[in-house]
Amino acid sequence: MRIHTLRGQMQEGLVRRLVVDDGRLNHGMRVTKFVVFTDDPSNISHDVHAVLGYQGNFVKLLDASDNNQIAWASSNVFGVGGIDYGWSLIDPNHVIIRDLYITGTVGTSGGALRFNYYIEMEAVDLSDDQTILQLIKERNQGELR
């Protein structure tokens, strides 16, 4: 199994494009772990909620009915310096062939706060049929064009 990680810090409310496209359509990445946490565990109002998706046009943050969204994570701060990594839900039926996007919020901040993310992915080799199916999923079949 080939494991790859993406990690970083970003400002809440923004959308970040995480490039995973290597130009090979029969090669993709399956998200296996998604964790988010505050950059300031001393502030108990800095709970973090985040989402991963195929495209950067997130209408609503935690929306399982949105075919664009493939993983969700949350963490909570309790007391000074304590972080509960909350929960994470990853739809295992999605393989990223092109790009992955992330966005999130930090508690009741009302300001420009930052949060950390950590993503583990495994490399997946796909047949031609599997590639076509994943490309259809990436096109977000819930859209009307």
C-alpha positions in Angstrom: 0.0 0.0 0.0 1.3 3.4 -1.0 0.4 6.1 1.6 0.6 9.8 0.9 -0.2 12.7 3.2 -1.3 16.2 2.8 -1.1 18.6 5.7 -1.1 22.3 6.4 -2.9 25.2 7.9 -5.4 27.5 6.3 -7.7 30.4 7.1 -11.3 29.5 7.8 -13.9 30.3 5.2 -11.4 30.0 2.3 -11.3 27.1 -0.2 -7.9 25.6 -0.9 -7.1 23.4 -3.9 -5.0 20.4 -2.9 -3.4 19.2 -6.1 -3.3 15.4 -6.5 -3.6 15.1 -10.3 -0.5 13.5 -11.7 -1.8 13.5 -15.3 -2.5 9.7 -15.3 -6.2 9.0 -15.5 -5.8 5.4 -14.4 -4.1 6.5 -11.2 -5.9 8.0 -8.2 -6.0 8.6 -4.5 -8.5 7.3 -1.9 -8.8 9.4 1.2 -8.3 7.1 4.2 -7.9 9.6 7.1 -9.1 13.2 7.5 -8.4 15.2 10.7 -8.8 18.9 11.5 -7.9 20.8 14.6 -7.5 24.4 15.8 -4.2 26.3 15.8 -5.1 27.8 19.2 -6.1 25.1 21.7 -6.2 27.7 24.5 -9.4 29.2 23.2 -12.4 27.0 24.0 -14.5 28.6 21.2 -12.2 27.3 18.5 -14.1 24.2 17.4 -13.3 23.2 13.8 -15.6 21.8 11.1 -14.3 21.0 7.6 -15.1 19.2 4.4 -13.2 17.7 1.4 -14.7 17.7 -2.1 -14.0 17.3 -5.8 -14.7 20.9 -6.6 -14.3 24.2 -4.7 -17.9 25.4 -5.0 -19.2 24.3 -1.5 -22.7 25.6 -1.1 -23.2 24.4 2.5 -20.4 23.2 4.8 -21.6 19.8 6.1 -24.0 18.5 3.5 -24.1 14.8 2.9 -26.6 15.3 0.1 -24.0 17.3 -1.9 -22.3 14.8 -4.3 -19.3 17.1 -4.4 -18.5 16.4 -0.7 -16.6 13.2 0.0 -15.3 13.6 3.6 -16.2 15.5 6.8 -14.3 16.1 10.0 -14.7 18.0 13.2 -12.8 18.7 16.4 -13.6 20.4 19.7 -11.6 22.2 22.3 -12.3 21.4 25.9 -10.6 23.3 28.7 -7.4 25.1 28.1 -5.1 23.1 25.8 -7.3 20.1 25.3 -8.4 18.9 21.9 -11.0 16.2 21.2 -10.5 15.1 17.6 -14.2 14.7 17.4 -15.3 12.7 14.4 -14.4 12.1 10.8 -16.5 10.5 8.1 -15.0 9.5 4.7 -17.0 8.1 1.9 -14.8 5.1 0.8 -16.5 4.9 -2.7 -14.6 7.8 -4.1 -11.2 8.0 -5.7 -9.6 11.4 -6.5 -8.3 11.4 -10.0 -7.9 15.1 -10.5 -8.0 17.6 -7.6 -9.2 17.8 -4.0 -10.5 20.8 -2.3 -10.9 21.7 1.4 -12.8 24.4 3.4 -13.8 24.8 7.0 -14.9 27.0 9.9 -13.5 27.7 13.3 -16.2 27.8 16.0 -17.9 31.1 16.8 -15.0 33.2 15.8 -16.4 35.9 13.6 -12.8 36.6 12.6 -10.1 35.3 10.3 -8.9 32.3 12.3 -6.8 29.4 11.1 -7.1 25.6 11.4 -4.8 22.7 10.7 -5.6 19.7 8.5 -4.1 16.3 8.0 -5.1 14.0 5.2 -3.9 10.4 4.5 -4.5 8.9 1.1 -3.6 5.6 -0.6 -2.6 5.3 -4.2 -5.1 3.3 -6.3 -4.6 1.9 -9.8 -7.8 1.9 -11.8 -9.1 -0.1 -14.8 -10.6 1.9 -17.7 -14.1 1.2 -16.5 -13.3 2.3 -12.9 -11.7 5.5 -14.2 -14.8 6.4 -16.2 -17.0 5.8 -13.1 -14.8 8.0 -10.9 -14.7 10.8 -13.5 -18.5 10.7 -13.6 -18.5 11.0 -9.8 -16.1 14.0 -10.0 -18.4 15.7 -12.4 -21.0 15.8 -9.6 -24.0 14.1 -11.1 -26.3 16.2 -8.9 -25.7 19.2 -11.2 -27.8 20.3 -14.1 -25.9 21.7 -17.0 
